[in-house]
């Protein structure tokens, strides 16, 4: 987890939404600790994006109360609604939402809000490795570079809350992993309380401190990411998450990718026999095991 410099969130919301099967109620009550990176997942139409829009002040719920840090942003009973422009939020979308007529530097400079703080902009661009592209316009950037620019622009004003709506889903797997690493590094650096909507189980396992799963407007799971995807419950043994790469040899060792690093490990024989290359696995260090160095389970695929 980050160092807790962000603000905590207290949210209670109830409102009616329209879905493919007809109207349903979005009814959620959440408390989020400062500095948490919370993943929000669930089927399409479950209310994930609407929840972000309510927090941002872009949607009007029938009943809601939202407190961020010490500030009350919304209380429908008291007829209080803080305008979106006054909410300390950074928002990152799948489609980047960059200013096309501004350079890379101009996009960040605008977010910082003062042209006299050149050193601040320089530092931010260096954090996402865009300092060498400072004078380029967004249409000259790759998808990954655009998303890094969108991310650092959102963090430039040190918001109380960072919200990301499937920000990496349009990128190829290699670039997605690189951006996940960048996001995790920036989260550690800034400590901003962060909400990320994602359907990608591996992304959630790599990034999140906590995950909630919505279904038809209700929270049907709230807990640690490993538990959400069928990995062993947290106990005294270390749990790592990786991908199975195959290459099983006569000694029982195989190749596993953990946090971007290639490893040769001896896994539980029965579990390995059912794995395919690319499967996500949870590796549980088990000193009590007679033979395997680690036991292995395959996290259940998200339905």
C-alpha positions in Angstrom: 0.0 0.0 0.0 1.0 3.6 -0.5 2.0 5.8 2.4 -1.5 7.2 3.1 -1.0 10.8 1.9 -4.4 10.6 0.1 -7.8 11.3 1.6 -10.2 8.7 2.9 -13.7 8.4 1.4 -17.1 7.7 3.0 -19.8 7.1 0.4 -23.4 6.1 0.6 -25.5 6.1 -2.6 -28.8 4.8 -3.8 -30.2 5.6 -7.2 -32.1 3.9 -10.0 -30.3 3.0 -13.2 -31.5 1.6 -16.6 -30.1 -1.7 -17.7 -30.7 -4.2 -20.6 -33.1 -6.1 -18.4 -34.9 -3.0 -17.1 -34.4 -0.6 -14.2 -32.4 -1.5 -11.1 -31.1 0.2 -8.0 -27.4 1.1 -7.5 -27.1 0.8 -3.8 -23.6 1.1 -2.3 -22.1 2.0 1.0 -18.3 2.2 1.2 -15.5 3.4 3.4 -12.1 3.7 1.8 -8.9 4.2 3.8 -6.5 7.0 2.8 -4.0 5.9 0.2 -5.9 2.8 -0.9 -5.8 1.6 -4.5 -9.3 0.2 -4.9 -10.3 -1.8 -8.0 -13.9 -1.9 -9.1 -14.9 -4.8 -11.3 -18.0 -6.6 -12.4 -20.1 -7.3 -15.6 -21.0 -4.5 -18.0 -23.9 -2.5 -16.9 -23.4 -3.2 -13.2 -22.9 0.4 -12.3 -19.1 0.8 -12.2 -18.8 3.9 -14.4 -21.9 5.4 -12.9 -20.3 5.1 -9.5 -17.3 7.1 -10.7 -19.5 9.7 -12.3 -21.5 10.2 -9.1 -18.2 10.7 -7.1 -17.0 13.2 -9.8 -20.3 15.1 -9.7 -21.1 14.2 -13.3 -24.2 12.2 -12.4 -27.1 13.1 -10.0 -28.1 10.3 -7.7 -31.5 10.2 -6.0 -29.9 9.7 -2.6 -26.2 10.1 -1.7 -23.8 11.3 0.9 -20.1 11.6 0.0 -17.3 12.8 2.2 -13.7 13.0 1.0 -11.2 13.7 3.7 -12.8 16.4 5.9 -14.9 17.8 3.0 -18.5 17.0 2.3 -18.9 16.8 -1.5 -22.5 15.7 -1.7 -25.5 15.3 0.6 -28.8 15.0 -1.2 -30.8 15.2 2.0 -29.2 18.6 2.8 -29.4 19.6 -0.9 -25.6 20.0 -1.0 -23.6 19.3 -4.2 -20.1 20.5 -4.7 -19.6 21.4 -8.4 -17.3 19.1 -10.3 -14.8 21.9 -10.9 -14.3 22.3 -7.1 -13.8 18.6 -6.4 -10.1 17.6 -6.0 -10.2 14.8 -8.6 -7.9 13.5 -11.3 -9.7 11.5 -13.9 -8.1 9.2 -16.5 -10.2 7.7 -19.3 -9.6 5.0 -21.9 -9.5 7.6 -24.7 -6.9 9.8 -23.0 -8.8 13.1 -23.2 -5.7 15.1 -23.9 -5.6 18.7 -25.3 -4.7 18.1 -29.0 -3.6 21.7 -29.5 -1.1 21.7 -26.6 2.3 20.0 -26.5 3.1 17.3 -24.0 4.6 20.0 -21.8 1.6 22.3 -22.3 -0.8 19.6 -21.2 1.0 19.1 -17.9 1.7 22.8 -17.5 -2.0 23.6 -17.8 -2.8 21.0 -15.1 -0.1 22.4 -12.8 -1.8 25.8 -13.1 1.3 28.1 -13.1 3.8 28.7 -15.8 6.3 29.9 -13.2 6.7 26.4 -11.9 8.8 25.0 -14.8 10.8 22.8 -12.5 7.6 21.0 -11.3 6.6 20.3 -14.9 10.1 19.0 -15.7 10.0 16.6 -12.7 6.6 15.3 -13.6 7.6 14.6 -17.2 10.7 12.8 -16.1 8.6 10.6 -13.8 6.8 9.2 -16.8 9.8 9.3 -19.2 8.2 12.0 -21.4 10.8 14.8 -20.8 12.4 14.0 -24.2 9.0 14.5 -25.9 8.0 17.7 -24.2 7.6 19.7 -27.4 5.6 17.0 -29.3 1.9 17.2 -29.7 -0.4 14.3 -28.6 -1.0 13.0 -32.1 2.7 12.2 -32.4 2.7 9.9 -29.3 2.1 6.2 -29.1 -0.9 4.9 -27.1 1.3 4.1 -24.1 2.9 7.5 -24.2 -0.6 9.2 -24.4 -1.8 7.3 -21.4 1.3 8.1 -19.4 0.7 11.8 -20.2 -2.9 11.5 -19.2 -1.9 9.9 -15.9 0.7 12.4 -14.9 -1.5 15.3 -16.0 -4.2 13.9 -13.7 -1.8 13.7 -10.8 -0.2 17.1 -11.4 -2.4 19.0 -9.0 -2.0 16.4 -6.3 -5.7 15.6 -6.2 -7.4 14.1 -3.2 -8.7 11.3 -5.4 -7.6 9.7 -8.6 -10.2 7.8 -10.7 -9.3 5.6 -13.7 -12.0 4.1 -16.0 -10.5 1.1 -17.8 -7.5 3.3 -18.7 -5.3 0.5 -20.1 -7.8 -1.7 -21.9 -7.0 -0.4 -25.4 -3.3 -1.2 -25.1 -1.5 -4.3 -26.2 -0.5 -6.8 -23.4 3.2 -5.7 -23.2 2.3 -2.0 -23.1 -0.5 -2.7 -20.6 2.0 -4.4 -18.2 4.5 -1.4 -18.6 1.7 1.0 -17.8 0.7 -1.1 -14.8 4.2 -0.8 -13.5 4.2 2.9 -14.1 0.8 3.3 -12.3 2.0 1.3 -9.3 5.2 3.3 -9.1 3.3 6.6 -9.2 0.9 5.4 -6.6 3.8 4.7 -4.3 5.2 8.1 -5.1 2.1 10.2 -4.7 0.1 8.1 -2.2 -3.2 9.3 -3.9 -6.4 7.4 -3.0 -7.2 5.7 -6.3 -10.3 4.0 -7.8 -9.7 2.0 -10.9 -12.5 0.3 -13.0 -11.1 -2.8 -14.7 -12.2 -6.1 -16.1 -8.6 -7.5 -16.2 -8.0 -9.9 -13.3 -4.2 -9.8 -13.7 -4.3 -6.0 -13.6 -6.3 -6.0 -10.4 -4.0 -8.7 -8.9 -0.9 -6.6 -9.8 -2.2 -3.2 -8.7 -5.0 -3.2 -6.1 -5.0 -3.2 -2.3 -8.7 -4.0 -2.3 -11.3 -5.0 -4.8 -15.1 -4.7 -4.9 -17.2 -6.6 -7.5 -20.5 -5.0 -8.5 -23.4 -7.0 -9.9 -26.7 -5.4 -10.7 -25.9 -2.4 -8.6 -24.9 -4.3 -5.5 -21.5 -5.1 -4.0 -21.2 -8.9 -4.1 -17.5 -9.1 -3.1 -15.4 -6.7 -1.0 -11.9 -7.9 0.0 -8.3 -8.6 -1.0 -7.7 -9.2 -4.7 -6.2 -12.7 -4.1 -9.4 -13.8 -2.5 -11.5 -12.3 -5.3 -9.9 -14.6 -7.9 -9.7 -17.8 -5.9 -6.2 -17.6 -4.6 -5.4 -18.9 -1.1 -6.7 -16.7 1.7 -4.0 -14.6 3.4 -2.2 -16.4 6.2 1.3 -16.6 7.5 2.6 -17.9 4.2 3.8 -15.6 1.4 1.5 -15.5 -1.6 2.9 -14.4 -5.0 0.9 -14.0 -8.3 2.4 -14.8 -11.7 1.9 -16.4 -15.1 2.8 -20.0 -16.0 5.3 -20.2 -18.9 5.7 -24.0 -19.2 9.1 -25.5 -20.0 8.7 -28.3 -17.4 12.0 -30.3 -17.1 12.8 -33.7 -15.6 13.5 -32.3 -12.2 10.0 -30.9 -11.9 11.0 -27.3 -12.4 9.1 -25.0 -14.8 9.2 -21.3 -15.9 7.1 -18.7 -14.1 6.8 -15.0 -14.7 6.5 -13.1 -11.4 6.3 -9.3 -11.5 8.0 -9.2 -14.9 10.9 -11.4 -13.8 11.5 -14.9 -15.2 11.9 -17.6 -12.5 12.5 -21.4 -12.5 10.5 -23.0 -9.7 9.4 -26.5 -8.6 5.6 -26.5 -8.3 3.0 -28.9 -7.0 2.9 -31.8 -9.5 -0.9 -32.2 -9.5 -1.5 -28.5 -10.1 1.0 -28.2 -12.9 -0.6 -31.0 -15.0 -3.7 -28.8 -15.4 -2.0 -25.6 -16.4 -1.7 -24.0 -19.8 0.9 -21.5 -20.9 -0.2 -18.0 -19.9 -2.5 -19.2 -17.0 -2.4 -16.9 -14.0 -1.2 -18.7 -10.8 -0.9 -18.0 -7.2 2.3 -19.2 -5.6 2.1 -20.0 -2.0 5.5 -20.5 -0.3 5.0 -23.6 1.8 8.0 -24.6 4.0 6.0 -27.5 5.4 5.6 -29.2 2.0 7.7 -32.4 1.7 8.8 -31.9 -1.9 7.6 -28.8 -3.7 9.2 -25.5 -3.0 5.8 -23.8 -3.5 2.2 -24.9 -3.8 0.2 -23.6 -6.7 -3.4 -22.8 -7.4 -5.0 -21.3 -10.5 -7.1 -18.3 -9.7 -10.7 -18.8 -11.0 -11.4 -16.9 -14.2 -13.8 -14.0 -13.8 -17.3 -14.7 -14.9 
